[in-house]
Amino acid sequence: MKKELKNTIIFLVVVTVLFGVLTVLINNGILSQYYSGILILVCINIILAVSLNLVIGFTGQLTLGHAGFMAVGAYAASIVTIKLDTPFPIALLIGGILAGFIGFLIGLPTLRLKGDYLAITTLGFGEIIRVVITNIDELGGGQGLTGIPPKTTFTWVFFIMIFSVIIIYNVVRSSQGRAMMSVREDEIAAEAMGINTTKYKIMAFVLGSFFAGIAGGLFAHYSFFITPSQFGFLKSVDIVTYVVLGGMGSISGSLLSTGVLTYLPEALRSFNDLRMIIYPIALIIIMRFRPQGLLGSQELSLKMFNKFTKGSGKDVIAKGK
């Protein structure tokens, strides 16, 4: 209990200090509008990555339609803001709830499938969502939806990201989270122990869809203009890449990989067309030498850091001998 309280206090202190430093840098113009925009995108992508990690990393269900739920949240939140002048937090909540409801409807028939069949089916549903939105004129159709008010700020997106991470972290550490992980490790054994595997797979899928919808609403109110093409198959692949590179089953790994992969294309922009070669080569090299991801299934902690530094010291002494 004392250990948990200590970790919570450390986390809150780190979050407060980080937010304070970044806010000062942004308000004083040390971080330009361009880089503050990248920070906002990093926070949005972290929500997407952590929510998908709950499904792929902790429950072991490969899904390729996460961008579809992001699209549902983006369009739902935008419409209620434009048409009804709904307060921003309520608009985000509506987008998240609708995305979660769609996730529930899709999850009921599809999560009985496994492996490649599940991946292909969720990919198909993700594309269906995109095509349906494209053919609805009230949503702007293929030309996109305009007139979205600029509601997303760094403060909003930062604290919603922290809230999302805390919720998913606590879900994973709960009895429901342990049931989800048992499904990942051995679904047949989990069923033999009396665990309703379909129930927990749907629970993870709906929760992941909800937070994807929240991320979509934040993205829409940041970009002011959205099109169905922004939520296609490639966006889903990007989110899966964040999860796999950081480590499936590691929340802190998702945070680390998302920050790196969101900023890397911008850092390579000066290389013009070469960045389209450098970026995938960098990913290939990382996955070649670290196939389990940056952190594997481990969480970044002070204990891990101390263990690493002690191990490094022993290696140095051994080499000296």
N, C-alpha and C positions, 0 to 999 in steps of 0.2 A: 504493500500500500504506500509506504514511504518512497519506494523507488518510483512508483507511478506518479506520485505527486511531484517528486523532484524532476522527472522527465517533462511533466506538464509545465512546470514553472520555467525550465530551461527553454522549452519550445516557445512559450509565450514571450519570454524576454527576447529571444532571437527574432521572432516575427515582428515584435514592436520596434526593435532597433533597425531591422531591415527596412520596414515601412518608413520609419522616420528618416533614415539616410536617403532612400530613393525619393521621398517626397521633397526633401530639401534640395536634392540635385535637380529635380524636375522644375521646382518653383523658381530656382535661381538661374535657370537656363544653362546649367552645366551639362545636363542631359538635354539635347535638342529634341524638338517635337518628333523628329524621325526616330530617334532611339527610344523615346518614351512610348511611341507607337509600337515598336518591336517588343518592349516590355509588356504592353497590354496583350499583344498576340501570344507571347510566351505564357502568360497567365491563363488565357483562354484555352490554349493547346494543352496546358497541364491539366485543366479540368477534363478535357476530352480523353487524355491519356490515362489518367487515374481511374476514370469511370470505366474505360474499356479494359483496364488491367483487372478490375474486379471480375469481369466476365471471362477474359482469356487467361490471365495469370493466376487467379485464385480459384476460379471454378473450372478452368480447363476447357472452355467452349470457344472454338475458333469462329468468330463472326466477322464478316466483311461489309456490314451495312451500317456502321456507326454514324457515318456522315448523313444518312437518311434521317436519323433522329435529330441530328443537329439542324437539319433543314426544317423539320417540323417545328422545333422550338424557335428557330429564327423567324419563320414566316408567321407563326401564331403570335409571338410577342410583338412583332412589327405591326401586324394588322390591328391588334387591340390598342396599340399605342396611337396609330394613325387615325383609325376610325372612331375610337371611343375615348381617346385622350386618357387612357388608363395610367395610373402612376407606375413608374418604371419597375419597382420591386414586384408589384402584382402582375405586371406584364411578363416578367421573367418567370414568375411562378406558374402562370397560365401556360406558357410555352413549355416549361418542364413537365407539368402534369399531363398535357396533351401528348408530349413525346413519350412519357412513361406509359400512358394508356395505349398508344399505338404499339409500343414495345411489348405490352402485355398481350395484345391481340395477335401480334406476329409470333411471340414466344410460345404461346399455347400449342400451335401445331408444329412449329419448327424445332423446338428444343428437345423433342423426343428423338430427333436425329443426332448423329454423331459424326465427328471428324470432317472429312471433305464434303459430305452431303450437307452438313449444317452450314459450312462456309459458303457453299454455292447457293443454298437457299436464302441465307441472309443477304448475300450479295444481290440476288434477284429482287428481294423485297426492298432493299435500299434503292435500286434502280427504278422500281415501280413508284416509290415515293417521289423520286426526282421527276419522272415522266408525268405523273399526275399533277404535280405543281406546275410543270411547264404548260399543261393544257388548261389551266384555270386562269381565265382572263382577269378575274378579280384580284389575283395575286401577281399580276404583271406578266404572266405567261413566260415565254422564252426571253423576252426583253428585260425582265427583271422588275423588282419592286423598288420604287423610288420614294423620296419624301420621308424617310425614316429619321426621326429626330435624334440628334447626337446626345444620347443619355449616358453612354458608357464612359466612365472615367477610370483613371488608374486606381483610385480609392475603392470604387465599386468592385472592379474586377479582381483586385488584390485580395480583399476580404472574402469575396465569394469563393475564390480559389482556396483560401485557407479553410473556410467552412467546409468545402467539398472534400478536401484532404482529410480533415478531422473526422467527418462523418464516415467516409469509406474506411479509414484506418480503424475506427471503433467497430464498424460492422465486421471487418476481417478478424478482429480480436474477440468477437462475441461467439456465443455458441452457434449462431447461424453461420458465422464466418468459418468456423471449424467444420461445420457440415458441408459448406461449399468446397473447402479444401479437400475433404474426404472424397467428394465427387471427382475432383481433379486427379487425385492419386490413384483411385481404383473405384470406378462407379459400381461395378458388380459387387465388390466387397461392401461398399456403402449401403447398397440396397439390401444385402444380406443382413446387415446390422440394423435394419429397420428404418433407414433414412429415406425420406421421400425425395429422391434425387431430382425429379422433375420440378417439384415445388421450389427447391433451392436454386435450381438453374434459372427458373422464371423470376425468382426474387432478385437474383444478381442482374439479370437481363433488364428488368424493369427499372431497377435503381440506376444502372448504367445509362439507360435511355433517358431517364429523368435529368441526370446531370449533363448529358449531351445536349438536351433541349435547352437547359440553362445557358450552356456555352454558346449555343446557336443564337439565343436572344442577345447575349452580350456582344457577339460578333456583328450581328445585324445593326445594333445601335452604335457600334463603333465605325462601321464602314459606310453607313447611311444609304447604301445601295447593295442589294443582293440579287443574284441570279441563280437559277437551278444548277447551272454548270459548276458553281463553286462547291456544290455538295455531291459531286459524283464519286465514282469508284476510286479515283486517284486520291481524293481526300481521305477516304476510308483507309487506303493503303498507308498514307502518311501517318495516321493515328496508330495503326498496327505497328508501324516501324518504330514509333516512339516507345511503345510498350516492349517490343522485342529487344531493342537496343539497350534499354535501361535495365531489363531483366524481368521476365514474367514472374509475378509474385512479389515484386519489390516496388513499393510506393515511392520511396526516395529515389530509386533508380529511374522511375518514370519522370520525376521532377528534373533529374540531372540530364537525362537524354533529351527531353523535350526542350529544355533551355538551349542545349548545344545545337540540336537539329533545326530549331526555329531561327537561331541567329546565324548558323553557318552559311546558308544561301545568301544572306545579306552581306556577310563578311567577304564572300567570294565574288560579289557583284562586280568588283573592279576588274576581274579576270574575263568579263564578258562571256562569250560562249564556252570558254574553257571551264567555267564553273559547273556546267552541266556534265562534265567529265570528272572533275575533281571531287564533287559531292558524292556520286555513287562509288567512286574508287575508295574514298575515305570510309564509307559504310562497309564495303566489301572487306577492307583491311581489318576494321574493328571486329566484324563478325567472324573473320578467319581466325584471329588470335584470341577472341573472347566470345565464343559462340553462345555462352549462357547469358550474355548481356553484361553491361558495365558492373552491376552489383549482383547478378544472378538472382537468387531469391532472398538475399540478405537486405536488411535495412541499415542505412547509414546512421551510426550512433557514436557517442563518445567511447563506448566500450570497444567498438570495432577499430576506431582510430588508435586507442591506446594499445590494443593488441597488435595492430600493424606496426606501430612505432617500436614496441618492445621486440617484435620479431625482427625488424630491420636492424635494431641494435645488436641482437644476438648474432645475426648473419655477419655484421661488420666485425665483431669480436672473433668469430670463427675464422673469417678470412685472414684476420691479423695473425692468428695463431699459425 
